[in-house]
């Protein structure tokens, strides 16, 4: 059966603190795949991911889903010791080692764990990268006035800064061009000016980037109307944004508004519905029971009534 499938290697990285978030993402990935798709899933980790978590994932997902395989890939992070962490965990940089960790593949997808997949992602893996190092979505306009959360690097001459949340990596080219070594050089050279870790390093180092469409990883703020599709700093046209909102491939729970359902006291809000639907189909589903949802709704209603009476 596997030999007749379309094998797609995809890598994630997380630790125990992010296991719940990753579980929802993996549930959505496996729920939305096509029948002929086989996901070869590589979980990059170090000692901060426990055996208990790995066993929990293996037992649950292998029982509930088909046509995939987990590979728990231990990462020796010694080569990353000189990288600035910028208030992030070292797992952020694991994506830079993927071609070396997965020498059997010439092309690999990387995905952040705060994703909810809405459809099969074969179309992105099937891209012809040719001589381009990577395919990524646009992040922001590459002008200093728009670099709020980002560092501005005048050395980058492209019109846009690209986000590393979702990447199709030309692993063969990375190995041939020793790109990981070049990343290390960039991290050392720009150490004091790096603000968003891997994003800064990739944008500074890579020369040839294929642009993924807006719909490939849509920030949840756009879907909730919290982000304007016509702001001057939006890296896509209003038409592209509108099309992406109507038919997103992935929802990305990130952005300046920090929309993290797993951190919200009331995760049962409408804007979190896709995440809730998937966490309930994961090993952590019991934490998000309908009884807890009812309790949160009662609490919110009581708070609203008290506020109205005071007003």
N, C-alpha and C positions, 0 to 999 in steps of 0.2 A: 504493500500500500504506500509506504513512504517513497519508494522509487518513482511512483507515478505522480507524486505531489510536486508542487512548486516550493522548493525549500528556500526560506527567507531567514537569514541570520540577523538577529536583532539583539542589541546589548543594552543592559540597564546597569545601574550601580546604586546600591543603597545599603544602609546599616539598620540595626534593630529599631532605631528611633524613627526611621522612615518606612518600616515594613508595612504598616497599615496602608499608607499612601500607595506604595508599590503594588500591594495586593489588589486594590481597586483598579489600578492601571492594567495589570496583567489580566484580571477578569474581563475587562472591556476588550483587550486585545484578542483574547481567545473566543469571546462571545461573538465578535463581529467578523471573524475571518471567513473566507470562502472555503467551500468544501475541499477544494484542491490545494489549499495553502497549508504548508507545514512550517510552523515557526520554530526555528532552532534558537532557543532563548539562552543567552549568556548573562548570568548575574555576576558582575564584577564586585568583589568584596575583599575586605581584610578581616582582622580579628574582631571588628565591631559588629559583625553579623554572626549571631550565635548558631550553634548546631540545632537548637530547639526551633528557631525560626525557619531554618532550611527544611527541617523535617516536617514542620507544619505546612509549609508551602507544597512540598512534594506530595504529601498525603492528600491534601485537599484538592489541589489542581489536577493531579493525575486521576483522581476519582471522578471529578466533575467535567473535565474537558478532554478532548482528543486531538491527535495530530499535532503534537508539539513535544519538545524535550527541553528540560532544564539542564544547564551546565553551570555548576557553581565554580567560578574561576577565581582563584585566590590571586590577589595582586600584591606583589612586593613593591611598596611605595618608596623605596630608597631613592629612586631616580627623581622623585617628586619633592624631596626634602627642601630644595632651594626655591620651590614655588611659593609665592605669597598666597595665603589662604583667604584674605579679604573677608573675614567673618564667615567663611564657608568651610565645609568639611573637605578632607582630602579626596573623598570619593568624586568630587566635582571634576577632578583632573583625570580620572581613570579613562575617560573617553579618548584621551590623547594617546593612550597605549594600545588601543584596540587592534590595530594591524599587527602588532607584535604578539598580542595575546591570542589572536585568531589567525594564525598563518595559513590555515586551510581555505580561507575565503579571500577573494579579490575585491569584494564589495560587501559592506556591512552597514546596517542601519543602527543609529544610536537614538535612544529616546529617553527624555527625562521621566521621572516617576510621577510627576504631578500632571499626568496626561489622562484623559479619558478618550479612548479610541471609539469612533463612531462607525468606522468601516474598515474593510480589508485594506492594507497599505501596500499591496503588491505593486501598484502603479508607480510608487516612488522607488521601490527597489529595482524596478525594471528600467529606470533611467539609464541612458548611455552617458556615462561621465566622461568618456574620451580622455583628454589630457587635463581635466579639471580635478583638483584635489578633493572637492567636497561639494555637495548640494545642501543649501540651507535656506530657510525663509529670511526675508528682510526683517530687521529689528527696528532701526530708526534711521532718519536722515542723518547723513554724516556731516553735520555742521555743529560747531561748538555750542551754539545757543540751545540745541536740542539735547545735548548730552547731560541729562539730569542725573540719572542713575549710572550712566556710563562715563568712563574717562574719555576725553577727547585726545586723539592721537593724530596730529597733522601729517604724520608719515603715511597714514592710510589715505590714498587718493580716490578711492571709490565713492560713488554717490551715496551708498548706504553702508550701514553696519549690519552684519548678519548675526542672527541668533543661533546659538549652538544647542538649543533645546531639542531640535529634531534635525538629524543629519544623515545623509547618505554618503558614506565614506569610501573614497577610492583607496581601499586598503593596499592594493598592489602598488599603486603609485607612491603611497606614503612610505612603503618599505623601500622601494627603489630609490627614492629621493631622501631617505633617512629623515623624514619629516619630524619624527619624535625628537631626534637630536636637535633639530632646528627649533622646536618648541621650547626645549630646555634653554637654548641660547637666548631666545626671545624673553623667556621668563627672567633670566639673569640680567639681560641688558635693560629691560624696562621695569625691573622689580618695584621701584618706588612710584611708578606711574600706573601700575595695573590696579584696576578697580573692580572689574567683573571677571576676574580669574581666567578661566578657559576661553571666555568670549573675547577678551582683549587679546589673548595670545594667538588664537586662531585667526582673528581678523588682521593682526599684525604680520603673521607669518605666511598665510595662504595668499597666493597671487591670482588663482583662477577658480572662481566660485560660480556654480550654477544656482540660479535663483529658484527656490520652490515657491509655489503660489500661496497666497494669503490663507486659503482654506486648509493648507497642510497642517497648521498648528494655530488655531484661533484663540487668542486670549479671551477668557470667559467674560471679561468686561465688555467686549464688543457684543456678545450675545445677550447680555443683560442691559444694554443701553447705557452702560457707565462710561464707555469710551466713544468718542465721536469719530465717525468715519470721515469727517471732513476737516479735521484739525490739520494745521500746516505741517506738523511733524509726523503725520502718519506716513509710513513708507510705501503704502499702496494707494491706488486711486480709489475714489468713492465707489466706482463700479466694481472693482475687484473686491473691495470690502463687503459690499452688498451681496455679491455672489457667494463669498465665503461664509457669510452669516447664514445664508439660506441653505448651504450645503457644505458644512465643515467636515473635514476628515478626522480632526482631532480637536478636542477642547483642552486648552492649557490653563490650569488653575494657577496663574501667576499674573503679575502686573503691579503697578504702583499702589493700587487699592488693596493689595495683599489678600486676595480672595481664597483663603485656605479653609475648606469645610472641616478638615480634621482638627483645626485650631479654634473653630467657632463654638461658642457655648450652645448655640442652636444651629446645628448643621442641617436641619430639616427645612430650610428655606427653599423657595422655588428655584433660585439661582443655582442651588447645589443639587438639584434633582438627578442629573445624570451621574454624578459622583455617588450619591446615596444608592441609586439603583445597582451600581456595580460593587460597592463595598459590601452590600448585602449578599452578593454572589461570590464572596471571598471568605477566607478563613476567619475574618473579623466581623462577619455579618451580625452576630449576636449583640455586638456592642451598639449596633444601630437598629435595634428592634423597633417594631411599631409601637410598643408600649413606651419606649423612651421618646419616640416622636410625639406621641399623644401628650406626655408629660411636658415636653418643651412647648407644645402649642397651648396647653392650659396656662403655663407660666407666662407666655407672651401675651395671651388674651387678658390675664389678670393684670399684668403690668399696663396694658393699653387702657383698661377700664379705670384703673387708679389714676392714670395720667389725665384722662378725660374728666374725672370727677374733680381733680385738683384745678383743672383749667376752667 
